[in-house]
Amino acid sequence: DLLPSDIIGTTVFNPAKQEFRFHKGPIFTNVLFVDEINRAPPKTQSALLEAMQERQVTVEGVTYKLPTPFLVVATMNPIEIEGTFPLSEAQVDRFLAKIVVGIPEAPELIEILRRYDYIEEYTPKPVLSREEVLKTMEACRHVYVDENILRYIALIVLATHNHSMVRLGSSPRGAIALMLLSRAVALMRGRMYVTPDDVKYVARAALEHRIILRSEAQVAGVTAKDIIDEVLEKVDIP
């Protein structure tokens, strides 16, 4: 069981110098990977809140800035519930996107089998340098979002609240995530402006984990993905 100090770090007393010294934890990195985050106790999960929102951590009243860029990648097994702790709404809302990784198709599964014997021989190589990542992030900030697209994003997010199967719709962070992801997709598609298709393409990733359904939805077999698809059909495209 991980403690918050196992991730953030801890203050240790140095008897030789008669002073306390902060030992940084693994959170002081550019990419923090958390495997099966729902197996961590709630206090440990909450330790990530400040880091993910403010890009800093506070230990015993002292604030330490995290490296730039900083992002958290986490996995979660939605099937197993024994020995797990559901993430709070605030914690889930801090994640920019959710990607559902399903069962691989036959070609992908065959490729996994082919590569299995060579896993230990494979050495991962960086795809981008830190500087290239920062330049790409800066380029995303300059992708133009028209006023009509901003309104389209706002109406999509607000529409997630007006559904009989939804207990709580997307937060304002969902709207921000939808805009940021749309910018990134537009840039990947070679454009410096966002289109409605970009918004629709990332809607599930940005909003699915932010929509909390009523118990009736589970009985009826309705999912957050279904809600988003319905919203995209109803909201007028600019």
C-alpha positions in Angstrom: 0.0 0.0 0.0 1.5 3.2 -1.2 1.6 6.2 1.1 1.4 9.8 -0.2 5.0 10.3 0.9 6.0 7.4 -1.3 4.9 9.4 -4.3 5.6 13.0 -3.3 8.6 12.6 -1.1 9.4 13.1 2.5 11.4 15.4 4.8 14.3 13.7 6.6 16.3 15.0 9.5 20.1 15.1 8.9 21.7 14.7 12.4 25.1 15.6 11.0 24.0 19.1 9.8 21.2 19.4 12.4 18.7 20.2 9.6 15.7 18.8 7.7 16.1 17.9 4.1 13.4 17.2 1.5 13.9 14.0 -0.5 11.9 14.2 -3.7 9.6 11.3 -4.6 9.0 9.9 -8.1 6.4 12.6 -8.8 9.3 14.9 -9.7 9.4 13.7 -13.3 8.0 14.7 -16.7 5.8 11.7 -17.1 4.4 9.9 -14.1 2.9 6.5 -14.9 0.5 5.1 -12.2 -0.5 1.5 -12.8 -4.0 0.6 -11.6 -4.5 3.8 -9.8 -7.7 2.6 -8.2 -5.7 0.2 -6.1 -4.1 3.1 -4.3 -5.7 4.2 -1.0 -7.8 7.4 -1.2 -5.2 9.5 0.6 -2.5 8.5 -1.9 -4.9 9.3 -4.8 -5.6 12.7 -3.3 -1.9 13.4 -3.1 -2.0 13.8 -6.9 -4.7 16.5 -6.9 -2.4 19.5 -6.3 0.2 18.1 -8.6 -2.2 17.6 -11.5 -3.9 21.0 -11.2 -1.2 23.3 -10.0 2.0 21.5 -11.2 3.4 21.7 -7.7 3.4 19.8 -4.4 3.3 21.1 -0.8 5.0 19.3 2.0 4.9 20.6 5.5 4.0 24.1 4.3 6.8 24.3 1.7 5.8 24.3 -2.0 8.0 22.6 -4.6 7.5 23.2 -8.3 7.3 20.1 -10.6 9.3 19.8 -13.8 7.9 21.1 -17.1 6.3 19.4 -18.8 4.5 17.3 -16.3 1.7 14.8 -17.0 0.2 11.8 -15.3 -0.7 8.6 -17.2 -2.8 6.2 -15.2 -4.4 2.8 -15.8 -7.5 1.5 -14.1 -9.2 -1.9 -14.3 -12.9 -1.2 -14.4 -13.9 -4.9 -14.0 -12.2 -5.9 -10.7 -13.5 -4.2 -7.6 -12.0 -6.3 -4.8 -9.2 -4.4 -3.1 -9.9 -1.2 -5.2 -10.8 2.3 -4.2 -13.0 4.3 -6.7 -11.5 7.6 -7.7 -13.3 10.7 -6.4 -15.1 13.0 -8.8 -12.4 15.7 -8.2 -9.6 13.2 -9.0 -11.3 11.9 -12.2 -11.9 15.5 -13.3 -8.2 16.2 -13.3 -7.5 13.8 -16.1 -7.6 15.5 -19.5 -8.8 12.4 -21.4 -9.8 8.8 -20.9 -9.0 6.2 -23.5 -10.7 2.8 -23.3 -8.3 0.0 -24.4 -10.4 -3.0 -25.4 -9.6 -6.5 -26.5 -7.2 -6.5 -29.5 -8.3 -7.7 -32.9 -6.8 -10.8 -34.4 -4.0 -9.0 -36.3 -2.9 -7.1 -33.2 -3.0 -10.2 -31.1 -0.9 -12.1 -33.6 1.6 -9.3 -33.5 1.8 -9.4 -29.7 2.5 -13.1 -29.9 5.3 -12.5 -32.5 7.0 -10.0 -30.3 6.6 -11.8 -27.0 9.9 -13.6 -27.2 11.8 -10.4 -27.9 10.3 -8.2 -25.1 13.4 -8.3 -22.9 15.7 -7.5 -25.8 13.8 -4.4 -26.7 15.0 -1.0 -25.5 12.5 1.8 -25.7 13.8 4.9 -27.5 12.6 8.5 -27.0 10.3 9.7 -29.8 10.6 13.3 -28.9 13.0 15.3 -26.8 11.8 17.5 -23.9 12.4 20.6 -26.0 10.3 19.2 -28.9 7.5 18.4 -26.5 7.5 21.9 -25.2 7.5 23.4 -28.7 4.6 21.2 -29.7 2.6 22.3 -26.6 3.3 25.9 -27.5 2.2 25.3 -31.1 -1.1 23.8 -29.7 -1.8 27.0 -27.8 -1.7 29.0 -31.1 -4.3 26.8 -32.9 -7.2 29.1 -33.6 -10.6 28.4 -32.1 -13.4 30.4 -33.6 -16.2 31.9 -31.4 -18.7 29.6 -33.1 -16.6 26.5 -32.1 -16.3 27.8 -28.5 -20.1 28.0 -28.4 -20.4 24.5 -29.9 -18.1 23.1 -27.2 -20.1 25.0 -24.5 -23.4 23.7 -25.8 -22.1 20.1 -25.9 -21.0 20.2 -22.3 -24.2 21.8 -21.1 -26.2 19.2 -23.0 -24.6 16.5 -20.9 -26.6 17.9 -17.9 -30.0 17.8 -19.6 -30.5 14.1 -19.8 -32.8 11.9 -17.8 -30.1 9.2 -17.3 -27.4 11.6 -16.1 -27.0 12.4 -12.4 -24.1 14.8 -13.0 -22.9 16.1 -16.4 -19.5 17.3 -17.4 -17.7 20.0 -15.4 -16.2 23.2 -16.9 -12.9 21.3 -17.0 -14.5 19.0 -19.5 -15.1 22.0 -21.8 -11.5 23.1 -21.4 -10.3 19.5 -22.1 -12.6 19.4 -25.2 -11.0 22.6 -26.5 -7.4 21.5 -25.8 -7.8 18.1 -27.3 -9.5 19.6 -30.4 -6.5 21.9 -30.8 -4.1 19.0 -30.6 -6.1 17.0 -33.2 -6.3 19.9 -35.5 -2.5 20.3 -35.3 -2.0 16.6 -35.9 -4.2 17.0 -39.0 -2.0 19.8 -40.3 -4.2 22.7 -39.5 -3.9 25.8 -37.3 -7.6 26.1 -36.7 -10.3 23.8 -35.1 -13.3 22.4 -37.0 -16.5 20.8 -35.6 -15.1 17.4 -36.8 -12.1 17.9 -34.5 -14.5 18.5 -31.5 -16.6 15.5 -32.3 -13.6 13.3 -32.7 -12.3 13.9 -29.2 -15.7 14.3 -27.4 -15.7 10.8 -25.9 -12.1 11.0 -24.7 -12.8 14.4 -23.0 -16.2 13.8 -21.5 -16.9 10.1 -20.9 -15.2 9.9 -17.6 -16.8 13.1 -16.4 -20.4 12.0 -16.8 -22.0 10.3 -13.8 -25.0 8.3 -14.6 -28.1 7.5 -12.6 -28.7 3.9 -11.4 -31.5 3.6 -13.9 -29.0 4.0 -16.7 -27.1 0.8 -15.6 -30.4 -1.1 -15.5 -31.3 0.2 -19.0 -27.8 -0.6 -20.3 -27.1 3.1 -21.1 -23.5 4.2 -21.0 -21.7 7.6 -20.9 -20.6 6.9 -24.4 -24.3 6.6 -25.5 -25.0 9.9 -23.8 -22.2 11.7 -25.7 -23.3 10.2 -29.0 -26.8 11.4 -28.4 -25.6 14.9 -27.4 -23.5 15.1 -30.6 -26.5 14.2 -32.7 -28.8 16.9 -31.0 -26.4 19.9 -30.8 -26.4 21.9 -33.9 -23.1 21.9 -35.8 -21.9 25.5 -36.6 
